[in-house]
Structures are given as C-alpha cells and as structure tokens.
Amino acid sequence: MKTIVIDPVTRIEGHSKITIHLDDKGKVTDTLFHVTQFRGFEKFCEGRPFYEMPSITSRICGICPISHLLTSAKACEAIMGVRIPPTAVKLRGIMHCGQVIQSHALSFFHLSAPDLLMGFDSDPARRNVIGVIQDHPQIAREGITLRKFGQQAIEGLAKERIHPSWTVPGGVNAPLDPAGRDRMLAALPEAKAIALRTLSLFKGIVDKFSEEALVFGNAPTMYAGLVDEDDSLELYDGGLRFVDAAGEVAVDRMQARDYAKYIGEATVPHSFLKAPYFKHVGFPEGVFRVGPLARLNVVARCGTQLADAEFAEYHQRFGKVVQSSFHYHYARLIEILHCIEKMEGLLNDPDILGRHVRAHAGVNELEGVGMAEAPRGTLVHHYKVNEDGAIVWANLIIATGNNNLAISRSINQVAKHYVRGSKIEDGMLNRVQAVLRAYDPCLSCSTHAVGQYPVEISLLDAGGDVLDTVRN
C-alpha cells in the first residue's frame, strides 16, 4: 500500500490536504479530503446580544463577509419579527451583487486562470497569478479591474470594503447618496464589457478541456439554490429549490425556517468540515451541490437580458442539467454578468435613493433563521435567544460545507482517472487539486461544529515520524 499526500492544497481559500491511497500496483483505491482548520463561531458567540451577530459572523471570512452579514441580519430580523423597508432590500441587493462579482473574479482570474490559460501540465513555477500577469497581462488587468469594481460597489454603499457595519438588523444604517449611485453607474459599462469578453474567451477554450470535463466531478447528484417567484436566479431572497440529477424538482421554495426538515448534518472522522446531506435520501448517499453550477441547474432563467442569452447557450451546449463540476467556471462567469445587469437595474430604480432604510424592533421571537446565496452556494444562519436577546445557541451551514460530499467524490473520481503510482507527475496531482478549485471552496468559512466533533491529534518527532495519536 502506498500513500500520496498533497499538503497543502494550493490556490484555494483556507487550509486543506488530500490523501491518495494506492494499491501495490499503483492504482488509486481511496482518497480523503481533509479540512485541517477549525473556527467555532457557534460557541464563542453564545451570550452575545443577537444584534451583534452580523458584525461578529462577518469576521468568519474576508472574501465573502457580505454574505454572512446579510444572512445573519435576516436571521436577526426573524427574531425581531420585522419586514425591512423596500429600499433597504434593494440596497442590500446591490451590495450582494458587488460581493458576488468580486469573489467570482478572484476565483476565476487569480485562482483558476493559471490552469485554464497555461494548461494543467504547464510548469508549476509559472502556473500561478504571476505567470498570468507575465503571459496574459490584459486578462490579468481585467481580472483586477472586475474585482475592484465589486469591492468599490460595496464601499460606495457601506463606506468600507471589508466587514462593513452598514448592514444592520432591520435594514441598513444609511441611505445611498446620489453621488455614490452615479459613480457606480459610471463604472458599470467597463465591468460589463470585461464580463462579456471573459465569457467569450472561456467559450473559446472550454472544448480544450473535454477530458477534464468528463471526469471533474460529473457523477449525478442533487442540486440546490434559491429561486424567485418566476423561477429566475435569486441570490438574496426567495425559496430554496432542490432538483435531482434529471432536473426534476424534489423540494420547491423551501423557506429558511424549514431547512432542518430537508438538510441533515453529519461529521466525518478525517476532517473538521461538516457534511450536510439531503435528508430524504440519507447519509452519505444524499449528496447535493450548491453554488453557480447548482443555481443554474435549478432556475429557468437568470432574469436579465444578456445573462439569459448566455444561460440559454450554456444549457444548449451542455444539456438541461449540467453535471460536470468543471463547468462551475462557466456558470461563475454567467453569474458575474447577471450581477452587473442586476446592479444596473437596481441603481436606476427611482426608489434606490429613498430615505427610509431601517425598521426597529426588539425580541419578538426566540428563534430566527436566515438564508441567502453566498458566491459559493446556499448559506444558513440559525440563532436561538433568551428573553433578553442573548444568543443561547447558533448553527451555521456554510456553502462549502454543503458541497463537502460532492467535493470528496469529485476528488476521488479525478484521482482514479489520472493518478498512476508507477510514475507520479505534477499534472496528475494538479488536476486533483484543480477539481477542488472548481468549487472555489472557502474553508475558513466552513469549518463549524455540530455535536461531537471528530478530532485527531498526532505527535511527530523531529523527523516527521508519528510517535502517538489520540482520537476523540
């Protein structure tokens, strides 16, 4: 028996390793996806006033803090029993679009573009963002510009780009000023042009990766994502739809408060990452995927003109239900375009400069659940409070956690296809990591506790040999 350990996995957010087990003939027998960090936000927030939770939980991540802010605020509003003003909903929608754009741009241009532009077998010394800057300077500049556009949209609303205090339970704490709106509108045409050029570029090269597309996590699973009232793509509100591998609806428009009826949470002994599953199928067979690929599989349209045209071409090219996780990249670019169009519509809405942007209330319910779409998929915050409004219990289901079982199976599929123990080549192991990058995992976000958490501690000597191991 032989073992290959990829530690650390590179060009992802957070810390992980992959273990590949091979038999005596060099054939892969099993793989393990280890997430090696732990956060514990559910525990140390206990005792804090519920209205502090958006500010606290946004610190889970520096890349997608807005998603946690919004989802936490929605959970708090369920405790308050209020409906926030319509203008506040629209302002939150703009900020959320900015968040999705900057996060997707980071994933595509900085983390995955080195593989897509240079090839999975290219020199690892140049297969990175520096290599992209040197070999494809225009693409690198446009990636930076697009991410900057998303971040500046957040700053234009909240006056801060990371961990802003602008989103509060009940709405937002300040209206949008006309000058801020005009700055965002002025930057939109360039962002839209970059999104369209990048889509054209990717559509021109995607067929070069037909082999990867066949094995990068193409096994049938379920899919989940929010939809609005007319079956269009929804990122902030709406209900959660589950569809099966054939596209048939299994659960339609599930509300946040009902998540525990359909989503179970398991732990696995080799990772700090929870493994959510679809309860009606059970663990571990109830695999479902979330994020851009899943969202475009559960909706009938995006709901904006240019993105709808790309959506139609995407499905015409790859089928009604797109199975391969390689196409997360394609779906991510379509969502960037959709968010730019969505922002344009909201910024031109006459109500966007409205002054009534916050509702006020105290504790009217002892429990609240918020749900939204983070860039990487469906995010759930669930809080319980006492009569004074202090948190007594919290549970977080993070997008990357929802993808845990699918990621593990995808890694296994890629390793079994590419890795041969007789001669280990860099391109083999890069593809094993690349399928993980396709999901754009945010591991710092996603490692949270449920019940008894599996812990393994190994004591190593100076040479790296294991002296003792303790497991809970």
C-alpha positions in Angstrom: 0.0 0.0 0.0 1.3 3.4 -1.0 0.1 6.9 0.0 0.4 10.3 -1.7 -0.3 13.4 0.4 -0.9 16.8 -1.2 -0.3 19.2 1.7 -1.2 22.0 1.4 -3.6 22.2 -1.5 -2.7 25.5 -3.3 -4.7 28.3 -4.8 -7.7 27.9 -2.5 -9.0 30.0 0.4 -8.2 28.2 3.7 -6.1 25.1 4.6 -6.6 21.5 3.5 -4.8 18.4 2.3 -5.7 15.5 0.2 -4.6 11.9 0.9 -4.5 9.4 -2.0 -4.2 5.7 -1.2 -2.8 3.3 -3.9 -2.6 -0.4 -4.0 0.7 -2.3 -4.7 0.1 -1.9 -8.5 -0.1 1.9 -8.2 -3.9 2.0 -8.7 -5.9 4.5 -6.6 -8.1 2.7 -4.1 -9.4 5.7 -2.0 -9.0 9.4 -1.4 -9.6 11.6 1.6 -10.3 15.4 1.6 -9.1 16.8 4.9 -10.0 20.3 6.1 -7.4 21.0 8.7 -8.6 24.2 10.4 -11.4 24.9 12.9 -13.2 28.1 13.8 -16.0 27.5 16.3 -18.1 30.7 15.9 -21.2 29.0 17.1 -19.8 28.6 20.6 -18.0 31.9 21.3 -21.0 33.9 20.1 -23.1 32.5 22.9 -24.1 35.2 25.4 -23.7 38.0 22.9 -26.7 40.2 22.0 -28.4 39.0 18.8 -28.0 42.3 17.1 -24.2 41.9 17.3 -24.3 38.8 15.2 -24.0 40.3 11.7 -20.8 42.1 12.8 -19.4 39.0 14.6 -20.2 36.5 11.9 -18.9 38.7 9.0 -15.5 38.1 10.6 -15.8 34.4 9.5 -14.4 35.4 6.1 -12.5 38.3 4.5 -13.6 37.3 1.0 -17.4 36.9 1.4 -18.2 38.9 4.6 -21.2 40.4 2.9 -22.9 37.0 2.5 -22.6 36.4 6.3 -23.7 40.0 7.1 -26.9 39.6 5.0 -27.7 36.1 6.1 -27.1 36.9 9.8 -29.2 40.1 9.5 -32.1 38.1 8.0 -31.9 35.7 11.0 -32.0 38.6 13.4 -35.0 40.1 11.6 -36.8 36.8 12.1 -36.1 37.2 15.8 -37.3 40.8 15.6 -40.4 39.8 13.6 -40.0 42.7 11.1 -40.0 43.2 7.4 -37.3 45.6 6.3 -38.1 48.7 4.1 -38.2 48.0 0.3 -35.3 50.5 -0.4 -33.2 48.6 2.1 -33.9 45.3 0.3 -32.7 46.9 -3.0 -29.6 48.4 -1.4 -28.7 45.1 0.1 -29.2 43.5 -3.3 -26.7 45.9 -4.9 -24.1 45.2 -2.2 -24.6 41.5 -2.5 -24.1 41.7 -6.3 -20.9 43.5 -5.7 -19.8 40.8 -3.3 -20.6 38.0 -5.8 -18.7 39.9 -8.6 -15.5 40.4 -6.6 -15.5 36.9 -5.2 -16.1 35.2 -8.6 -13.5 37.4 -10.2 -11.0 36.3 -7.6 -11.8 32.7 -8.2 -11.7 32.8 -12.0 -8.8 35.2 -12.7 -6.5 34.6 -9.8 -7.0 31.0 -8.7 -8.2 29.0 -11.7 -7.0 31.0 -14.7 -3.4 29.7 -14.4 -4.7 26.2 -15.2 -7.1 27.4 -17.9 -4.7 29.7 -19.7 -1.5 27.8 -19.3 -2.7 24.2 -19.1 -2.8 21.7 -16.2 0.6 20.3 -17.2 2.4 23.6 -17.5 5.5 24.5 -15.5 4.3 24.9 -11.8 6.8 27.7 -11.3 4.8 29.8 -13.8 1.4 28.3 -13.2 0.2 31.0 -10.9 -1.1 34.5 -10.9 2.3 36.0 -11.5 2.6 33.8 -14.6 -0.8 35.1 -15.8 0.4 38.7 -15.3 3.5 38.0 -17.4 1.9 35.9 -20.2 -1.6 37.4 -20.3 -1.3 40.9 -18.9 -4.5 42.2 -20.4 -6.5 39.4 -18.9 -4.8 39.9 -15.5 -5.6 43.6 -15.6 -9.2 43.0 -16.4 -9.5 40.5 -13.6 -8.2 43.1 -11.2 -10.5 45.7 -12.6 -13.5 43.5 -12.3 -12.7 42.6 -8.7 -12.1 46.3 -7.9 -15.5 47.2 -9.4 -17.2 44.8 -7.0 -15.3 46.0 -4.0 -15.9 49.6 -4.8 -19.6 49.0 -5.1 -19.6 47.6 -1.6 -17.5 50.7 -0.4 -19.8 53.1 -2.2 -22.8 51.8 -0.2 -21.2 50.9 3.1 -18.1 53.2 3.2 -16.0 50.1 3.9 -14.9 47.3 1.6 -14.5 44.5 4.2 -16.6 43.8 7.3 -18.7 47.0 6.9 -21.1 48.0 9.7 -23.7 49.4 7.3 -25.9 46.3 7.2 -27.8 46.0 10.5 -30.8 44.0 11.8 -33.8 45.9 10.4 -32.1 47.1 7.2 -29.1 49.4 6.6 -28.0 52.3 8.7 -27.7 55.0 5.9 -29.3 55.6 2.6 -27.4 55.8 -0.7 -26.3 59.3 -1.8 -26.8 60.4 -5.4 -23.0 60.9 -6.0 -22.4 57.3 -4.9 -25.0 56.0 -7.2 -23.6 58.0 -10.1 -20.1 56.6 -9.5 -21.3 53.0 -9.6 -23.3 53.7 -12.8 -20.3 55.2 -14.4 -18.2 52.2 -13.7 -20.8 49.7 -15.0 -20.1 49.8 -18.7 -16.4 48.8 -18.4 -17.3 45.9 -15.9 -20.0 44.7 -18.3 -17.6 44.7 -21.3 -15.0 42.8 -19.3 -17.5 40.2 -18.3 -18.6 39.7 -21.9 -15.0 39.5 -23.1 -14.1 36.9 -20.5 -17.2 34.8 -21.3 -16.1 34.9 -25.0 -12.6 33.9 -24.1 -13.7 31.0 -21.9 -16.2 29.7 -24.5 -13.4 29.6 -27.0 -11.1 27.4 -24.8 -13.6 25.2 -22.9 -13.5 22.5 -25.5 -9.8 22.1 -25.0 -10.6 20.6 -21.6 -13.1 18.0 -22.8 -11.3 15.2 -20.9 -11.3 17.1 -17.7 -15.0 18.0 -18.1 -15.8 14.3 -18.4 -14.2 13.4 -15.0 -14.2 16.6 -12.9 -17.0 15.5 -10.7 -19.6 14.6 -13.3 -21.3 11.9 -11.3 -25.1 12.6 -10.9 -26.1 14.5 -7.7 -28.9 16.7 -6.5 -28.7 20.4 -6.8 -29.9 23.3 -4.6 -30.3 27.0 -5.0 -32.7 29.9 -4.4 -35.3 30.8 -6.9 -37.7 33.8 -7.1 -41.4 33.8 -7.7 -41.0 33.4 -11.5 -38.2 30.7 -11.4 -35.4 33.2 -12.0 -32.0 33.3 -10.4 -32.2 34.7 -6.9 -29.2 35.4 -4.6 -30.7 37.4 -1.7 -34.2 36.2 -1.1 -36.7 33.6 -2.5 -37.1 29.9 -1.6 -34.7 27.0 -1.8 -35.3 24.5 -4.6 -33.8 21.0 -4.7 -33.7 19.2 -8.1 -32.5 15.7 -8.9 -29.9 14.7 -11.5 -32.6 14.7 -14.2 -33.8 18.2 -13.2 -37.0 17.1 -11.6 -38.0 19.2 -8.6 -37.7 17.3 -5.3 -38.4 20.3 -2.9 -39.7 23.6 -4.1 -39.2 27.0 -2.5 -38.2 25.7 0.9 -38.3 28.6 3.5 -35.3 29.2 5.7 -37.1 28.1 8.9 -37.7 24.7 7.4 -34.1 23.9 6.5 -33.7 21.2 9.1 -36.6 19.2 7.6 -34.5 18.6 4.5 -30.8 19.2 5.3 -29.1 16.9 7.7 -25.6 17.4 9.1 -23.0 14.7 9.6 -19.4 14.6 10.6 -16.6 12.6 9.1 -13.5 11.4 11.1 -10.9 12.8 8.8 -12.0 16.4 8.5 -13.2 19.4 10.5 -15.7 20.2 7.7 -19.3 19.2 8.3 -21.0 17.0 5.7 -24.6 18.2 5.0 -26.9 15.9 3.1 -30.4 15.7 1.7 -32.4 14.0 4.5 -34.9 12.3 2.3 -32.1 10.2 0.7 -29.9 9.9 3.8 -26.2 10.0 4.6 -23.9 9.6 2.7 -26.0 9.0 -0.4 -27.9 12.3 -0.2 -25.2 14.3 -2.0 -26.2 17.7 -3.3 -24.3 20.5 -4.9 -24.7 24.3 -4.3 -23.1 27.3 -5.9 -23.0 28.7 -9.5 -23.4 25.3 -11.2 -26.2 24.2 -9.0 -28.0 27.6 -9.2 -28.1 27.5 -13.0 -29.5 23.9 -12.8 -32.4 24.8 -10.5 -33.7 28.0 -12.2 -35.5 28.5 -15.5 -33.6 31.7 -16.4 -31.3 34.3 -14.9 -33.7 37.2 -15.3 -31.5 39.7 -17.0 -31.2 40.1 -20.8 -27.5 39.4 -21.5 -27.2 36.7 -18.9 -30.3 35.0 -20.1 -28.7 34.7 -23.6 -25.6 33.2 -22.1 -27.7 30.9 -19.9 -29.5 29.6 -23.0 -26.3 28.9 -24.8 -24.7 27.3 -21.8 -27.6 24.8 -21.5 -27.8 24.2 -25.2 -24.2 23.3 -25.2 -24.1 21.1 -22.1 -27.7 19.9 -21.5 -30.7 20.7 -19.3 -28.7 19.7 -16.2 -25.0 20.4 -16.3 -23.3 17.7 -14.3 -19.6 18.3 -14.6 -18.1 20.4 -11.8 -15.6 21.7 -14.4 -18.4 24.0 -15.6 -18.5 25.8 -12.3 -16.1 28.2 -14.1 -18.6 28.8 -16.9 -21.5 29.3 -14.5 -19.5 31.7 -12.4 -18.9 34.0 -15.4 -22.6 34.0 -16.3 -23.4 35.0 -12.7 -20.9 37.9 -12.9 -22.7 39.2 -15.9 -26.1 38.7 -14.3 -25.0 40.6 -11.2 -23.7 43.5 -13.2 -27.0 43.8 -15.0 -28.9 43.4 -11.8 -26.9 46.2 -10.2 -27.7 48.4 -13.2 -31.4 47.8 -12.8 -31.4 48.5 -9.1 -29.3 51.6 -9.4 -31.7 53.0 -11.9 -34.7 52.2 -9.7 -36.4 55.5 -8.6 -36.7 54.2 -5.1 -33.0 53.5 -4.6 -32.4 56.9 -3.1 -35.2 56.5 -0.6 -34.5 57.7 2.9 -36.5 55.1 4.9 -34.0 52.2 5.1 -34.3 50.7 8.6 -37.1 49.1 10.8 -36.7 49.0 14.6 -37.9 46.3 17.0 -36.8 44.2 19.9 -37.1 40.5 20.6 -40.5 39.2 19.3 -39.4 35.6 18.6 -36.9 33.4 20.5 -35.6 31.8 17.3 -34.6 33.0 13.8 -33.2 31.6 10.6 -31.7 33.5 7.7 -30.8 32.1 4.3 -29.1 33.6 1.2 -26.8 32.6 -1.6 -23.1 33.2 -0.9 -20.9 33.2 -4.0 -20.1 29.5 -3.3 -23.7 28.5 -2.5 -26.5 28.4 0.0 -25.7 29.8 3.4 -27.9 29.3 6.6 -27.6 31.1 9.9 -29.9 29.8 12.7 -30.0 31.5 16.1 -31.8 30.9 19.4 -32.0 33.7 22.0 -33.3 34.2 25.6 -35.9 36.8 26.6 -33.1 39.4 26.9 -32.0 38.7 23.3 -28.7 37.0 24.2 -27.6 34.1 21.9 -28.0 30.8 23.7 -27.4 28.5 20.6 -26.3 29.0 17.0 -25.8 26.8 14.0 -24.2 27.8 10.7 -24.4 25.8 7.5 -21.8 27.2 5.1 -21.9 26.9 1.3 -18.6 24.9 1.0 -19.9 22.6 3.7 -22.9 21.8 1.6 -20.5 20.8 -1.2 -18.3 18.6 1.1 -19.6 15.2 0.0 -19.6 16.2 -3.7 -16.1 17.6 -3.4 -14.8 14.4 -1.8 -16.4 12.3 -4.6 -15.0 14.6 -7.3 -11.5 14.3 -5.9 -11.8 10.5 -5.8 -13.0 10.4 -9.4 -10.2 12.6 -10.7 -7.5 10.8 -8.7 -8.7 7.4 -10.0 -8.7 8.7 -13.6 -5.3 10.5 -13.6 -3.1 9.2 -10.8 -0.8 6.2 -11.5 1.6 5.2 -8.8 4.3 3.9 -11.2 5.2 7.5 -12.1 3.8 10.5 -10.3 3.7 13.6 -12.5 2.8 17.1 -11.4 0.0 17.4 -13.9 -1.8 14.4 -12.2 -1.7 16.0 -8.8 -2.6 19.4 -10.1 -5.8 18.1 -11.6 -6.7 16.5 -8.3 -6.3 20.0 -6.7 -8.0 21.7 -9.7 -11.3 19.9 -9.2 -11.4 21.3 -5.7 -10.6 24.8 -7.1 -13.6 24.5 -9.5 -15.9 24.5 -6.4 -14.0 27.7 -5.2 -14.0 26.4 -1.6 -13.9 28.8 1.3 -12.6 26.6 4.0 -12.1 29.3 6.6 -15.8 30.0 6.3 -17.0 26.4 6.5 -15.4 24.7 9.5 -18.1 24.8 12.2 -19.3 22.4 14.9 -22.2 20.1 15.2 -22.5 17.7 18.2 -19.4 15.7 18.9 -16.7 16.8 16.5 -14.1 14.4 15.3 -10.6 15.3 16.5 -7.3 13.5 15.8 -4.1 14.8 17.3 -0.8 13.3 16.1 2.6 13.8 17.9 5.5 13.8 15.5 9.2 13.7 16.2 11.8 16.0 14.6 12.0 13.7 11.6 8.2 13.7 11.0 7.5 10.2 12.2 4.3 9.7 14.2 5.0 8.9 17.9 1.5 8.8 19.2 -2.1 9.6 18.0 -5.1 10.5 20.1 -8.7 10.5 18.8 -11.9 11.6 20.5 
